[in-house]
């Protein structure tokens, strides 16, 4: 059934969630993951790799386009095993459909072609000889894929060991349902065709079907030639009206044996009274039917039928109680789906006015009001697309998150933290969240679009991967103001790096991505007199000295989470000694170092070596490029390993702003300064000058 070539491996993935529902042993060996790691893993996240070992985004985008258009595709991919070993693979994808033409799975085949090319450098794919060698492989893979698709079209082969339930069913719910000893299924009306997402063991014994042939299918597969159409219509009507119903229906086992089924269908609601699942309870009330024989006669008395009816209703009630007991509350209900309240620094924003006018006309914003232009990026927990408001020229960045995936991966709180911070902030160097759109399966954050891309992209566009010191001063001054504002609100950012700094179309920066931020801090702003601090002021032509005060607005917080980006982690995070706002000043020092030198100061060959360097290695500065003593001094004071002695710990941002590196810079007017680089609309970053 599967290709005999040991270098060929295959998988099946759900067309809605892209979770892997089956994988061959050769696919597992090829990727280097355990069975538990691959089971229900998002395939795109598997092939996209990590930030340190990214795959080829152009080819992955081509695969995404093919899945959206439900068509086959064939590309050569640069992939990485679990241990980050790179390899080139010819990949073929094809959709699998049922006998009614509905898409049920995507199937993919991978063939390692590294040995044919002799290199893992994607540039080698441009060679004419290489292309010729790959043509035959690609044709063979596509042929294998078509053959497998024909065999799997009606009954896709899934591995029951890895398919206990559909990904839309949380793990805690699976455990609760597995304790109920009755024949029943759970279906999800929020997914196309209301597929079965959980099946009990007694149901499998009753019908004779293996689990992999039940999950993902509609219940109609139990119907047969003598099933009463009127009874089927009554069930469909109950589904449409979301009402409980009990009927007597003739069903068929996998072997074809007919049996009378006292079937109870009941909706299961969440805390918002929205139907979350349908439960279907099957009670076999006759065992006299034979394969190929006549329809068994119904011989039950009214009292016997009522007893069976009560049994089905009792089981449905028991399942509903289990669902309610497993926190069926909607964790997303606190997120407001309307256009956000206008923020002062956006009072002249035309995009906001367009969205508000549309909401007033339509009642609420929907996905249909936006047209997808292109994908901007993908991260660990979602995708970001460029979208355009229909009928206007207004463009937005739309961040899309899979709600089920967030719950399965225990990342709900991160999403809620990001939404909380985006809703609260109002600052020229922080992004604007215009609104959040919720569907049954996804969250969509509609945010300000930055034409210039990431600061990381601008940095890498430089000939030596570094910026001029005067340009660095401009960008980090704006980051400093953004951090000061976040600290003032009680937030610790915790994920500062060039990838999280976007360039606005004006050339100024926006600090993004708050899912790793600490949001439970409390800031009590106060003015403190600087010790021995006197400033000279002039009034009516006369000079006089006054006391110098500083605004202290650092959050009072204590966190222990191990979060952040490897090369930017502060020593106290690695040591797990508890951390607070000083971690932001450490990463601020790392940022300045990377921008002026093109590398981070403590990076090692391996992760553990990097951590060891952060904790023990002294800070060293390369001989080139030559930077000012003030810049080196600022970096040195920010990268003090003891957070108590670190610059910014005592007086916060004002202490950092007072450093000689920023001498002559008017922070109050920073947003009016001309940026080093102003992106052209819809263009790639151009060099901003290098040292």
Residue, then its C-alpha position, 0 to 999 in steps of 0.5 A: x500500500x505504501x511505496x517500497x523505496x525506503x527513502x520515501x515517507x508519507x503522512x496524512x493531515x487534516x485539511x482544517x487544522x493541518x494536524x498529522x493524523x497518520x505517519x509512516x515509520x520512514x517519515x518518523x525516522x526521516x524527521x527524527x521525532x518520537x511518535x508522541x511528538x509527531x502525533x497530531x503535530x501541525x505539519x507546517x510548523x514541523x517543516x517551517x523549522x525554528x528561527x535558527x534553522x528556517x526552511x525555504x519560505x518561498x516553497x512553503x508558501x507555495x504549499x500553503x497556496x496549494x492547500x487553500x486551492x485544494x490542488x496537488x503540488x510538488x516542490x523541493x524543500x530544505x528541511x531539518x530533523x529534530x536535531x537540526x540536521x538539514x536535508x533536501x527533500x522532494x515533496x509532493x502533496x495531493x488532496x484526498x476526497x470521499x466518494x461525494x467529492x468532499x476534501x477529507x485529508x491531504x497526503x504528502x510524500x517526502x523523498x530525501x534527495x540530498x545524496x543526489x545533490x551532494x549539498x544542503x545548500x538551497x542555492x544548489x537547486x538553481x544548477x541546471x544539472x541538479x534540476x535535471x537530476x531532480x526531474x526524474x525524482x519529482x515525477x516518481x514521487x508524484x506518481x507514487x502520490x497519485x497511486x496512493x491517493x487512488x487507494x486511500x480515496x474512499x477509506x484513508x488509512x489512519x493509525x489508531x494508535x495516534x488518532x484517539x480523537x480529533x484535535x478539536x477535542x481538548x486532552x482533558x475532555x478526552x480523558x473524561x469521556x473515556x470513563x463513560x462506558x456506553x456506545x456514543x460519538x461526539x461531533x463538532x458542528x463548528x467544523x465542515x460537515x459536522x464530523x465525528x471528533x470522539x468515539x467510544x470503545x463500545x461504539x467501535x465494538x457495536x459497529x465493527x469499524x476501527x477508530x481511524x475510519x470513524x474520526x473525521x466522518x459524518x455519522x451518515x456512514x452507518x446508513x444503508x439501503x433500508x434506512x428510513x429517509x424520513x427518520x434521517x430527515x428528522x435527525x437533520x432537522x434536530x441538528x438544524x434546530x439544535x434540539x434533542x431527539x430520540x429515534x429508532x433507526x436501522x443502521x448497518x455495521x461495517x460487515x453489513x449486518x443491519x441492526x435497529x438502533x435507538x439513537x439519541x442526539x443531544x446538543x452540548x452547550x458551552x457557557x455562552x449557550x452556544x452549541x459546542x458539540x453534538x453527542x449521539x448515543x447508540x443503543x443496539x436493540x436487536x441482534x437478529x439481523x444477518x449480513x445480506x439477510x432481510x431487515x430484522x423485525x421490530x419486536x419490542x413492546x412499548x414499555x421495552x422501547x421506553x426503557x431503551x429510550x430512557x437509557x439513551x437520554x440518561x447516557x446523553x445527560x451523563x456525557x453532558x455533565x462530564x462536558x460541563x465538569x471539564x471547564x467548557x467555559x469559553x476562555x476567549x469570551x473576555x475578548x471584545x470583538x468590536x472596534x477598539x476605543x479611539x486612542x489619542x495618538x490615533x485621533x486622525x487615523x483614517x483606517x480607524x474611521x473606515x473600520x468604525x463606519x463599517x461596523x456601524x453599517x454592518x453591526x460587527x466586523x467579519x472576515x468577509x470584510x477583508x481581502x487577503x493580499x499576502x502572507x507576511x510571516x509565521x511564528x510559533x503560534x500563528x500566521x500574519x497576513x497582509x489584508x485590505x479592507x474591501x472597497x478601500x485602500x486601507x491595509x492591515x496586518x491580521x494575526x491569526x491564531x488557532x483557538x483549539x491549538x492554543x488550548x491544546x498547547x496550553x498557550x491561552x494565557x499568552x494570547x490573553x496577555x497579548x490581547x490585554x497589552x495591545x488593548x491597553x497601550x497607546x504609544x507612537x512606538x507600539x502597535x495599534x490593535x484596531x479590533x479582534x474578530x472571532x470565529x468558532x475556530x480562530x482569533x484574528x487580531x487586526x493591527x497596524x501594518x508596517x511597510x518596512x518589515x522587521x528591523x532584523x531584515x534591515x540589519x541583514x540587508x547591510x553588507x556587514x550585517x550591522x548598522x552605523x552607530x548614529x542609526x543605532x542610536x536613533x532606533x534604540x532611543x525609540x525602543x527605549x521610549x517604548x520600554x519605558x511606557x510598558x514599564x509605566x503600565x506594569x508590563x515586563x516585555x521579556x522578548x526584545x530582539x530585532x525580529x520583534x521591532x517593525x519599521x513603520x512606513x514613516x521609518x519609525x519603529x513599532x515594538x511588537x509581540x507581547x505573548x511572552x510579556x509579564x502582565x501582572x506587575x504593578x508600577x507606582x510612579x514617583x519622583x525622586x531627588x537625585x543625590x547631589x543633583x542640581x541643575x542650572x536654569x535661567x529665568x529673566x536672564x538670571x541663572x539659578x540652581x534647583x534640585x534635580x528630580x527623576x521619574x521612577x516608574x519601574x514595575x514591581x514584579x517577580x516572575x520565574x518563567x523561562x521565556x525569551x530568546x536564547x541569545x537575549x536571556x538575562x543571567x537571572x532567567x537562566x539561573x531561575x532565580x526570579x526576574x523582573x524589569x531588569x531583564x529588559x535592560x539586559x536584552x536592551x544591551x544585547x540589542x545595541x551590541x547586535x546592531x552595532x557589531x552584527x552579532x550577539x556577545x555571548x552566542x555559543x555553538x550550542x544552546x548550553x554553551x550560550x547559557x554558560x557564556x551568559x552566566x560566566x563569560x566576560x563581555x568582550x568587544x571586537x576590534x572592528x568596527x570601532x564604536x564610540x567609548x560612550x556606546x561601549x560604556x552603555x552596553x557594559x553597564x546594561x550587561x552587568x550580570x548582577x541585576x541589582x547593579x545593572x543600569x536601569x534597575x534603580x531609576x528605570x528608563x530615565x537612568x538609561x536616557x541620561x547616559x552620555x550615549x544619548x547626549x543631545x537627543x531630545x526624547x520628547x521630540x523623537x517621533x519628529x526626527x527624520x529616520x535613517x531609512x524610510x521604506x518605500x510602500x510595498x518594497x523591500x528594505x534597502x540598505x540604511x548604510x553600514x559601517 
